[in-house]
Amino acid sequence: MLVTISRNGVSIRLTEERWQHILSQHPELSAMQLEVLDTVASPERILAGNEGAAIAVRETKPRKWLVVIYREESEDGFISTAFFTNRKSYLDRRIQLWP
C-alpha cells in the first residue's frame, strides 16, 4: 500500500487491490503509479465527483489529462480509480473545488 497527502492534508491510500483494479481497466497506467499519487498531492485542479468523491486532474501532455478519483474521510481516504482523458468537456462540466 502506498500513501500520499491530498491538498486538504488528508492521508490518501492506494491499495494493491485498487491498483490492480486500475490496471485491469487502464493498462496504459502500468508505469505511472507515482504519477497517480503525485496527481492527488499536487493537482492542477480538483473537481467535485459523484457521491462526495474528489477528482484530481493534471495535464500530462497537451490535451491529455490524468484523472484520479479519490475519497477523503475524516482522517484518511483512498484512491478509487484513475484514467486518462482527452475530453476536456468531461472535466469542464464538473464543479471546480480547487483552486
MOLIN-V101776 format. One record per helix or strand of 2 or more residues. SS is the DSSP state (alpha for helix, beta for strand). FROM is the first residue (numbers start at 0). TO is the last residue. Records with the same first field share a line. If there is no record, write none. Layout:
# MOLIN-V101776
SS->FROM-TO / FROM-TO
This chain:
# MOLIN-V101776
beta->1-4 / 10-13 / 44-47 / 53-60 / 63-71 / 75-84 / 95-97
alpha->15-24 / 26-28 / 32-40 / 49-51 / 87-91
